[in-house]
Amino acid sequence: MGASHLVHGMGMALEVPRWPTITAAEAEAILARFPEVGTPGALLWHSPRPFSAATLVEAERGEVFLKRHHRQLRTPAALAEEHAFMAHLRAAGVAVPEVVPGKDGVGALAEGQWTYEVLRKAPGLDLYRDRQSWTPFLSLGHAREAGAALARLHRAAADFPAGPRGDHPLVSSFTILPTGDPLAAAEAYVAARPALAAYLADKPWRQELARLFASLGEGLSERLADQPSLWTHNDWHPSNLLWSAEGQVSGVIDFGLATRTCALHDLATAIERSAVAWLDPEPGADGEAALALLASYCTVLPLTRAQIETLIRLLPLVHIEFALSEADYFAGILDDRTQADLAWQGYCIDHADWFLSAPGQDFLRDLETGALS
């Protein structure tokens, strides 16, 4: 399987993985340091997610998910941050994977250039596991279930006390849009990441971001200033959810982007990543799915009129910070300018510009009208 295993790319095509596929020998050696797993057996499946290597392993005491990160992406300390959030959610009744501790009781292992974590297989059907991330729901029913499940997660997260995560690559953050001067905040974000700063040095990136903030962000920082801070998932799309046979959300996976933002940031991210077909040559939006997700969220955690208006204004820019993080990852850790270009131009700039187009404006208007009616 390892030789032919392909992963998702920035478009619809599958690609050769940047990170080596986990082998049976590697899995056996690593899992020997996680005694609760028992004797490992066959590798049942390799994940197509591109930013790490992961495999589902048959083991003596149940199937486990073995995930390997490069140490520049995740250290054991960085994983401990998201593991603590997951433990809090599990204690509050949210079905998330159980982290398996190693011999030392810690949930992550550093070995050479790699960091490993082991998770119990979460309950439910992984209906979207071979679909590209950020592609639409298979049904309106799934969109509705996802909205309610997100609200339940926010309710469970409300008393999680940890501060924001460190400045790890490929982690969502919320340091630009809530500030009174988002361009200055973006400049600080870039300056703190030398590889990103070097990549952007020959681009008119300040002018591009200033244009987007002026066109789409007027008054947004004032609206966001009043939003309660909250640890959030930050990557809520169909393939990060598991499902029951009846079509209900039975589990939530992949907390790699989780940190402290706010509920509206997480909700806007969920809509942006599941209701717009970004990977199509001419992106279109599924307004019904977006409204179904939002309306179902409100059945659990009602939003005020002002919050819905803020959500709509946040939607076109909610991706900005993670897009910059992706560009930093490709330009720095992978030294891949082509992929960095896709993250910067195709993701950061073009996604925002779509919301300025006629279809994007129609989508925002119809979603706001439907949500407020």
The 8 nearest C-alpha neighbors of each residue, nearest first, counted from 0:
[[1, 3, 2, 4, 45, 44, 20, 22],
 [2, 0, 4, 3, 20, 22, 21, 45],
 [3, 1, 0, 4, 20, 5, 15, 19],
 [2, 4, 0, 1, 5, 15, 20, 16],
 [3, 5, 1, 2, 0, 6, 15, 45],
 [6, 4, 15, 14, 13, 16, 3, 47],
 [7, 5, 47, 14, 13, 49, 16, 48],
 [6, 8, 13, 47, 49, 48, 14, 131],
 [7, 9, 10, 13, 14, 12, 6, 11],
 [8, 10, 7, 11, 341, 338, 12, 342],
 [11, 9, 8, 12, 278, 7, 13, 279],
 [10, 12, 278, 13, 8, 9, 131, 7],
 [13, 11, 10, 8, 14, 7, 9, 6],
 [12, 14, 7, 6, 5, 8, 11, 15],
 [15, 13, 6, 5, 8, 16, 7, 12],
 [14, 16, 5, 6, 17, 13, 4, 3],
 [17, 15, 18, 6, 5, 14, 49, 19],
 [16, 18, 19, 15, 49, 50, 333, 51],
 [17, 19, 16, 52, 51, 20, 50, 49],
 [20, 18, 21, 17, 16, 52, 1, 22],
 [19, 21, 1, 52, 22, 18, 4, 16],
 [22, 20, 25, 19, 52, 26, 53, 23],
 [23, 21, 25, 24, 26, 20, 1, 42],
 [22, 24, 26, 25, 27, 42, 21, 41],
 [25, 23, 27, 22, 26, 28, 21, 29],
 [24, 26, 22, 28, 27, 23, 29, 21],
 [25, 27, 23, 29, 24, 28, 30, 22],
 [28, 26, 24, 30, 25, 29, 31, 23],
 [29, 27, 25, 31, 26, 30, 24, 32],
 [30, 28, 26, 31, 27, 32, 25, 33],
 [29, 31, 33, 32, 27, 28, 26, 36],
 [30, 32, 29, 28, 33, 27, 34, 38],
 [33, 31, 30, 29, 101, 102, 34, 28],
 [32, 34, 101, 30, 31, 35, 102, 36],
 [33, 35, 36, 37, 32, 31, 102, 101],
 [36, 34, 37, 33, 99, 60, 100, 101],
 [37, 35, 34, 60, 33, 58, 59, 38],
 [36, 38, 59, 35, 34, 60, 39, 58],
 [37, 39, 59, 58, 36, 40, 31, 60],
 [40, 38, 58, 57, 59, 27, 37, 56],
 [39, 41, 57, 58, 56, 38, 42, 59],
 [42, 40, 57, 43, 56, 39, 23, 58],
 [41, 43, 56, 44, 55, 57, 54, 23],
 [44, 42, 55, 56, 41, 57, 45, 54],
 [43, 45, 55, 54, 42, 46, 56, 53],
 [46, 44, 54, 53, 55, 47, 43, 4],
 [45, 47, 53, 48, 54, 44, 52, 6],
 [48, 46, 6, 7, 49, 5, 45, 129],
 [49, 47, 46, 6, 7, 50, 51, 52],
 [48, 50, 6, 51, 7, 47, 16, 8],
 [51, 49, 48, 52, 18, 68, 17, 169],
 [52, 50, 68, 49, 67, 18, 53, 48],
 [53, 51, 67, 66, 20, 18, 21, 68],
 [54, 52, 66, 46, 65, 45, 67, 51],
 [53, 55, 45, 65, 44, 64, 46, 56],
 [54, 56, 64, 44, 43, 63, 42, 65],
 [57, 55, 42, 63, 62, 43, 41, 58],
 [56, 58, 62, 40, 41, 39, 42, 43],
 [59, 57, 39, 40, 61, 62, 60, 38],
 [58, 60, 37, 38, 61, 39, 36, 57],
 [61, 59, 58, 36, 37, 62, 35, 38],
 [60, 62, 58, 59, 63, 57, 36, 119],
 [61, 63, 57, 58, 56, 120, 119, 55],
 [64, 62, 119, 120, 56, 118, 55, 65],
 [63, 65, 55, 118, 117, 54, 120, 56],
 [66, 64, 117, 54, 53, 116, 63, 55],
 [67, 65, 53, 116, 115, 52, 64, 117],
 [66, 68, 115, 52, 114, 51, 53, 113],
 [69, 67, 51, 114, 113, 73, 70, 115],
 [68, 70, 113, 72, 71, 112, 114, 73],
 [69, 71, 113, 73, 72, 74, 112, 114],
 [72, 70, 69, 73, 74, 332, 168, 68],
 [71, 73, 70, 69, 168, 68, 167, 74],
 [74, 72, 70, 77, 71, 68, 78, 69],
 [73, 75, 77, 76, 70, 114, 78, 72],
 [74, 76, 107, 78, 77, 79, 108, 114],
 [77, 75, 79, 74, 78, 80, 73, 107],
 [76, 78, 74, 79, 75, 80, 73, 81],
 [79, 77, 75, 80, 76, 81, 82, 74],
 [78, 80, 82, 76, 77, 81, 83, 75],
 [81, 79, 78, 83, 77, 82, 84, 76],
 [80, 82, 84, 83, 78, 79, 85, 254],
 [83, 81, 79, 85, 84, 80, 78, 86],
 [84, 82, 86, 81, 80, 85, 79, 87],
 [85, 83, 81, 87, 82, 86, 88, 80],
 [84, 86, 82, 88, 87, 83, 89, 81],
 [87, 85, 89, 83, 84, 88, 82, 90],
 [86, 88, 84, 90, 85, 89, 83, 91],
 [89, 87, 91, 85, 93, 90, 86, 155],
 [90, 88, 93, 86, 92, 91, 87, 94],
 [91, 89, 87, 88, 92, 86, 93, 85],
 [90, 92, 88, 89, 155, 93, 87, 156],
 [91, 93, 89, 90, 94, 88, 155, 95],
 [92, 94, 89, 88, 91, 95, 152, 90],
 [95, 93, 250, 89, 251, 92, 249, 96],
 [96, 94, 251, 250, 93, 252, 89, 121],
 [97, 95, 121, 119, 118, 98, 120, 252],
 [96, 98, 119, 118, 99, 95, 121, 86],
 [97, 99, 118, 117, 106, 96, 100, 119],
 [100, 98, 117, 118, 106, 97, 101, 119],
 [101, 99, 106, 104, 105, 98, 33, 102],
 [100, 102, 33, 104, 103, 105, 32, 106],
 [103, 101, 104, 33, 32, 34, 100, 105],
 [102, 104, 101, 105, 100, 106, 32, 33],
 [105, 103, 100, 101, 102, 106, 99, 107],
 [106, 104, 100, 103, 101, 107, 102, 108],
 [105, 107, 100, 101, 99, 98, 116, 104],
 [108, 106, 116, 75, 115, 105, 114, 109],
 [107, 109, 115, 114, 75, 110, 116, 106],
 [110, 108, 114, 113, 115, 111, 75, 107],
 [109, 111, 113, 114, 112, 108, 115, 29],
 [112, 110, 113, 109, 114, 70, 69, 108],
 [111, 113, 70, 69, 110, 114, 109, 71],
 [114, 112, 69, 70, 110, 111, 68, 109],
 [113, 115, 109, 68, 108, 70, 67, 74],
 [116, 114, 67, 108, 107, 66, 68, 109],
 [115, 117, 107, 66, 65, 106, 108, 67],
 [116, 118, 65, 99, 64, 98, 66, 63],
 [119, 117, 98, 64, 99, 63, 97, 96],
 [120, 118, 63, 97, 96, 121, 64, 98],
 [119, 121, 63, 62, 64, 118, 96, 122],
 [120, 122, 96, 119, 250, 95, 123, 97],
 [123, 121, 250, 249, 120, 124, 241, 94],
 [122, 124, 242, 241, 243, 249, 250, 125],
 [123, 125, 242, 241, 126, 243, 122, 244],
 [126, 124, 241, 128, 127, 123, 242, 240],
 [125, 127, 124, 128, 241, 242, 238, 129],
 [128, 126, 238, 130, 125, 129, 237, 239],
 [127, 129, 125, 130, 238, 126, 46, 131],
 [130, 128, 127, 131, 47, 126, 46, 238],
 [131, 129, 127, 128, 132, 238, 134, 126],
 [130, 132, 134, 133, 7, 129, 11, 238],
 [131, 133, 134, 238, 130, 236, 237, 272],
 [134, 132, 272, 273, 236, 131, 135, 277],
 [133, 135, 132, 273, 131, 276, 136, 272],
 [136, 134, 273, 274, 137, 133, 276, 237],
 [135, 137, 138, 237, 142, 141, 273, 134],
 [136, 138, 135, 141, 139, 142, 140, 237],
 [139, 137, 140, 141, 136, 142, 288, 135],
 [138, 140, 142, 141, 288, 143, 291, 136],
 [139, 141, 143, 138, 142, 144, 246, 291],
 [140, 142, 144, 138, 139, 143, 145, 136],
 [143, 141, 292, 139, 145, 140, 144, 288],
 [144, 142, 292, 291, 140, 146, 295, 145],
 [143, 145, 141, 147, 146, 142, 247, 148],
 [146, 144, 148, 142, 143, 147, 141, 149],
 [147, 145, 292, 296, 295, 149, 143, 148],
 [146, 148, 296, 295, 150, 144, 149, 145],
 [149, 147, 151, 145, 150, 146, 144, 152],
 [150, 148, 152, 146, 151, 147, 145, 153],
 [149, 151, 153, 147, 296, 152, 148, 300],
 [152, 150, 154, 148, 149, 153, 155, 147],
 [151, 153, 149, 155, 150, 154, 156, 148],
 [154, 152, 156, 150, 155, 151, 157, 149],
 [153, 155, 151, 152, 157, 156, 150, 300],
 [154, 156, 152, 153, 157, 91, 88, 151],
 [157, 155, 153, 159, 154, 158, 152, 230],
 [156, 158, 154, 155, 159, 153, 229, 230],
 [159, 157, 156, 160, 155, 229, 154, 87],
 [158, 160, 156, 157, 161, 87, 230, 84],
 [159, 161, 158, 162, 157, 230, 229, 156],
 [162, 160, 159, 163, 230, 259, 84, 164],
 [161, 163, 164, 160, 259, 258, 230, 159],
 [164, 162, 259, 258, 165, 161, 230, 260],
 [165, 163, 258, 162, 166, 80, 259, 167],
 [164, 166, 167, 163, 77, 170, 80, 258],
 [167, 165, 168, 164, 170, 172, 191, 169],
 [166, 168, 165, 170, 169, 72, 73, 77],
 [169, 167, 170, 72, 324, 328, 166, 327],
 [170, 168, 324, 325, 167, 171, 256, 321],
 [171, 169, 256, 168, 167, 172, 255, 257],
 [172, 170, 256, 321, 233, 169, 257, 320],
 [171, 173, 174, 170, 320, 260, 258, 321],
 [172, 174, 260, 175, 176, 171, 320, 177],
 [173, 175, 172, 176, 177, 184, 178, 320],
 [176, 174, 184, 181, 177, 185, 178, 173],
 [175, 177, 181, 178, 220, 174, 173, 219],
 [178, 176, 220, 223, 175, 224, 174, 179],
 [179, 177, 180, 181, 176, 220, 175, 184],
 [178, 180, 220, 181, 177, 221, 176, 184],
 [181, 179, 178, 183, 182, 184, 175, 176],
 [180, 182, 184, 175, 183, 176, 178, 185],
 [181, 183, 185, 184, 180, 186, 209, 208],
 [184, 182, 186, 185, 181, 180, 187, 175],
 [183, 185, 181, 175, 187, 182, 186, 188],
 [186, 184, 188, 182, 187, 183, 175, 181],
 [185, 187, 183, 189, 184, 188, 190, 182],
 [188, 186, 190, 184, 185, 189, 191, 183],
 [187, 189, 185, 186, 191, 190, 184, 192],
 [188, 190, 186, 192, 191, 196, 187, 195],
 [191, 189, 187, 192, 188, 196, 186, 193],
 [190, 192, 189, 188, 187, 193, 196, 186],
 [191, 193, 189, 190, 195, 194, 196, 188],
 [194, 192, 196, 195, 197, 191, 190, 189],
 [195, 193, 331, 197, 196, 192, 327, 330],
 [194, 196, 327, 198, 197, 192, 193, 189],
 [195, 197, 193, 199, 189, 194, 198, 200],
 [198, 196, 200, 194, 195, 199, 193, 201],
 [197, 199, 195, 196, 200, 194, 330, 201],
 [200, 198, 202, 196, 197, 201, 195, 204],
 [201, 199, 197, 198, 202, 196, 203, 204],
 [202, 200, 199, 203, 198, 197, 204, 196],
 [201, 203, 199, 204, 200, 198, 205, 207],
 [204, 202, 206, 205, 207, 201, 199, 200],
 [203, 205, 207, 202, 206, 208, 199, 200],
 [204, 206, 208, 207, 203, 209, 182, 186],
 [205, 207, 209, 204, 203, 208, 210, 211],
 [208, 206, 204, 210, 205, 209, 203, 211],
 [207, 209, 211, 205, 210, 206, 212, 204],
 [208, 210, 206, 212, 207, 211, 205, 213],
 [211, 209, 207, 213, 208, 212, 214, 206],
 [210, 212, 214, 208, 213, 209, 215, 207],
 [213, 211, 216, 209, 215, 210, 214, 208],
 [212, 214, 210, 211, 216, 215, 217, 209],
 [215, 213, 211, 212, 210, 216, 217, 355],
 [214, 216, 212, 211, 213, 217, 315, 312],
 [217, 215, 212, 219, 213, 218, 214, 312],
 [216, 218, 219, 213, 215, 212, 214, 220],
 [217, 219, 221, 220, 216, 222, 223, 312],
 [220, 218, 222, 216, 221, 217, 223, 312],
 [221, 219, 177, 223, 222, 178, 218, 179],
 [222, 220, 224, 219, 223, 218, 177, 179],
 [221, 223, 219, 220, 224, 309, 225, 218],
 [224, 222, 220, 226, 225, 221, 177, 219],
 [223, 225, 221, 222, 226, 177, 220, 178],
 [224, 226, 223, 222, 227, 221, 228, 220],
 [225, 227, 223, 224, 228, 261, 222, 263],
 [228, 226, 261, 229, 225, 262, 224, 260],
 [227, 229, 261, 260, 226, 259, 230, 262],
 [230, 228, 261, 259, 260, 231, 157, 227],
 [229, 231, 259, 258, 260, 156, 257, 261],
 [230, 232, 257, 233, 258, 259, 229, 265],
 [231, 233, 257, 234, 254, 235, 256, 265],
 [234, 232, 265, 257, 231, 256, 235, 171],
 [235, 233, 232, 236, 256, 269, 268, 239],
 [236, 234, 269, 233, 239, 232, 268, 237],
 [235, 237, 273, 239, 238, 269, 272, 234],
 [238, 236, 239, 240, 136, 127, 235, 273],
 [239, 237, 127, 240, 128, 236, 132, 130],
 [240, 238, 252, 237, 236, 251, 253, 235],
 [239, 241, 251, 238, 237, 250, 252, 248],
 [242, 240, 250, 125, 123, 124, 249, 248],
 [241, 243, 248, 124, 249, 123, 247, 246],
 [244, 242, 247, 245, 246, 123, 249, 124],
 [243, 245, 246, 242, 124, 247, 123, 249],
 [246, 244, 243, 247, 242, 248, 249, 140],
 [247, 245, 243, 244, 242, 141, 248, 140],
 [248, 246, 243, 242, 245, 144, 249, 141],
 [249, 247, 242, 241, 250, 144, 243, 240],
 [250, 248, 242, 241, 123, 243, 247, 122],
 [249, 251, 94, 241, 95, 248, 240, 122],
 [250, 252, 240, 95, 239, 241, 94, 253],
 [253, 251, 239, 95, 240, 254, 96, 250],
 [254, 252, 255, 239, 251, 256, 234, 232],
 [253, 255, 257, 256, 232, 252, 81, 234],
 [254, 256, 253, 257, 170, 81, 169, 78],
 [257, 255, 170, 171, 254, 233, 234, 258],
 [258, 256, 232, 254, 233, 231, 255, 81],
 [257, 259, 230, 163, 164, 231, 260, 256],
 [258, 260, 230, 163, 229, 231, 228, 162],
 [261, 259, 229, 173, 228, 230, 231, 258],
 [262, 260, 229, 228, 264, 263, 227, 226],
 [261, 263, 265, 264, 266, 229, 153, 231],
 [262, 264, 266, 265, 261, 310, 267, 306],
 [265, 263, 267, 261, 262, 266, 268, 260],
 [266, 264, 268, 262, 233, 263, 267, 231],
 [265, 267, 263, 269, 268, 264, 262, 270],
 [268, 266, 314, 264, 270, 269, 265, 263],
 [267, 269, 271, 265, 266, 270, 272, 264],
 [270, 268, 235, 266, 267, 272, 271, 236],
 [271, 269, 267, 273, 268, 274, 272, 289],
 [270, 272, 268, 269, 273, 274, 267, 275],
 [273, 271, 133, 269, 270, 268, 236, 274],
 [272, 274, 135, 270, 133, 236, 134, 271],
 [273, 275, 285, 270, 289, 284, 135, 271],
 [276, 274, 284, 277, 283, 273, 271, 285],
 [277, 275, 282, 283, 278, 279, 134, 284],
 [278, 276, 282, 279, 275, 133, 134, 283],
 [277, 279, 276, 10, 11, 280, 282, 134],
 [278, 280, 282, 281, 277, 276, 283, 11],
 [279, 281, 282, 278, 277, 276, 283, 10],
 [280, 282, 279, 283, 277, 278, 276, 353],
 [283, 281, 276, 277, 279, 280, 275, 284],
 [282, 284, 276, 275, 281, 285, 358, 277],
 [283, 285, 275, 274, 286, 276, 362, 282],
 [286, 284, 274, 287, 288, 275, 289, 283],
 [285, 287, 289, 288, 284, 290, 362, 366],
 [286, 288, 290, 285, 289, 291, 139, 366],
 [287, 289, 291, 290, 286, 285, 139, 142],
 [290, 288, 286, 292, 291, 287, 274, 270],
 [289, 291, 293, 287, 292, 288, 294, 366],
 [292, 290, 288, 143, 294, 289, 293, 142],
 [293, 291, 146, 143, 142, 289, 295, 290],
 [292, 294, 290, 296, 295, 291, 146, 289],
 [295, 293, 297, 291, 296, 292, 290, 298],
 [294, 296, 147, 146, 298, 143, 297, 292],
 [297, 295, 146, 147, 293, 150, 294, 298],
 [296, 298, 301, 300, 294, 299, 295, 302],
 [297, 299, 295, 296, 300, 301, 294, 147],
 [298, 300, 297, 296, 150, 147, 301, 151],
 [301, 299, 297, 298, 150, 296, 302, 154],
 [302, 300, 297, 298, 299, 303, 296, 294],
 [303, 301, 306, 297, 307, 300, 304, 305],
 [304, 302, 306, 305, 307, 301, 308, 371],
 [303, 305, 307, 306, 308, 302, 371, 309],
 [304, 306, 308, 303, 307, 309, 302, 222],
 [307, 305, 309, 303, 308, 304, 302, 310],
 [308, 306, 310, 304, 309, 305, 311, 303],
 [307, 309, 305, 311, 306, 310, 304, 312],
 [310, 308, 306, 312, 307, 311, 313, 305],
 [309, 311, 307, 313, 308, 312, 263, 306],
 [310, 312, 308, 314, 309, 313, 307, 363],
 [313, 311, 309, 310, 314, 308, 315, 219],
 [312, 314, 310, 311, 317, 316, 315, 309],
 [313, 315, 267, 311, 317, 316, 312, 310],
 [316, 314, 351, 354, 313, 317, 312, 215],
 [317, 315, 318, 314, 319, 313, 351, 215],
 [316, 318, 314, 313, 319, 315, 268, 264],
 [317, 319, 316, 321, 320, 322, 347, 268],
 [320, 318, 322, 347, 316, 321, 317, 323],
 [321, 319, 323, 322, 318, 324, 172, 171],
 [320, 322, 324, 171, 323, 319, 318, 325],
 [323, 321, 325, 347, 319, 324, 320, 342],
 [322, 324, 326, 320, 321, 325, 327, 319],
 [323, 325, 321, 327, 322, 169, 326, 168],
 [324, 326, 328, 322, 327, 323, 342, 169],
 [327, 325, 339, 323, 342, 329, 328, 324],
 [326, 328, 195, 324, 330, 325, 329, 331],
 [329, 327, 325, 332, 331, 326, 330, 168],
 [328, 330, 333, 339, 326, 335, 327, 331],
 [331, 329, 334, 327, 335, 339, 336, 328],
 [330, 332, 194, 334, 328, 327, 329, 333],
 [331, 333, 328, 334, 329, 330, 71, 327],
 [332, 334, 329, 335, 331, 330, 328, 17],
 [335, 333, 330, 331, 332, 329, 336, 328],
 [336, 334, 329, 333, 330, 337, 338, 339],
 [335, 337, 339, 338, 330, 340, 334, 329],
 [338, 336, 340, 339, 335, 341, 329, 330],
 [337, 339, 341, 340, 336, 335, 329, 342],
 [338, 340, 326, 336, 329, 342, 341, 337],
 [341, 339, 343, 337, 338, 342, 344, 336],
 [342, 340, 345, 338, 339, 344, 343, 346],
 [341, 343, 346, 339, 326, 340, 345, 322],
 [344, 342, 347, 340, 341, 346, 326, 345],
 [345, 343, 348, 341, 346, 340, 347, 342],
 [346, 344, 341, 349, 342, 343, 347, 348],
 [345, 347, 342, 350, 344, 349, 343, 348],
 [346, 348, 343, 322, 319, 344, 350, 349],
 [349, 347, 344, 351, 350, 346, 352, 345],
 [348, 350, 352, 345, 351, 346, 344, 347],
 [351, 349, 353, 346, 352, 348, 347, 345],
 [350, 352, 315, 353, 349, 348, 354, 316],
 [351, 353, 349, 355, 354, 350, 348, 356],
 [354, 352, 356, 350, 355, 351, 359, 349],
 [353, 355, 359, 352, 356, 351, 360, 315],
 [356, 354, 352, 353, 359, 360, 357, 351],
 [357, 355, 353, 359, 354, 358, 360, 352],
 [356, 358, 360, 359, 361, 355, 354, 353],
 [359, 357, 361, 360, 356, 362, 283, 354],
 [360, 358, 354, 362, 356, 361, 357, 353],
 [359, 361, 357, 363, 362, 358, 354, 355],
 [362, 360, 358, 364, 359, 363, 365, 357],
 [361, 363, 359, 365, 360, 364, 366, 358],
 [364, 362, 366, 360, 361, 365, 367, 359],
 [363, 365, 361, 367, 366, 362, 368, 360],
 [364, 366, 368, 362, 367, 363, 361, 369],
 [367, 365, 369, 363, 368, 364, 370, 290],
 [368, 366, 370, 364, 369, 365, 371, 363],
 [367, 369, 365, 371, 366, 370, 372, 364],
 [370, 368, 366, 372, 367, 371, 365, 290],
 [369, 371, 367, 368, 372, 366, 290, 294],
 [370, 372, 368, 369, 367, 304, 307, 366],
 [371, 369, 370, 368, 367, 366, 304, 365]]
